Amino acid sequence: MAFVITSACKDEKAAECVEVCPVDCIHGDEVMYYIDPDTCIECGACEPVCPVEAIYEEDMVPEEEKEYIQINANFFK
């Protein structure tokens, strides 16, 4: 199960997650960063470095943030 970046990243874009990702699966646009679920190796390196705690394991995404599972996936389609 991949990691997911949620709404706390919006307009924050601190980029620590991008720097630590060993497989370059985190990319962004002008709004926020997204994790490619097909490339993520579930190493978890991104989660602890996020200064706004926007990154969750897919099965741990809070209910009110569940839409970001699909938002992350759609970014890479």
ZIMOUR-V599740 format. One record per helix or strand of 3 or more residues. SS is the DSSP state (@ for helix, = for strand). FROM is the first residue (numbers start at 1). TO is the last residue. If there is no record, write none. Layout:
BEGIN
ss,from,to
SS,FROM,TO
SS,FROM,TO
END
This chain:
BEGIN
ss,from,to
=,3,5
@,7,9
@,16,20
=,26,28
=,33,35
@,45,49
=,55,57
@,58,60
@,63,65
@,67,75
END
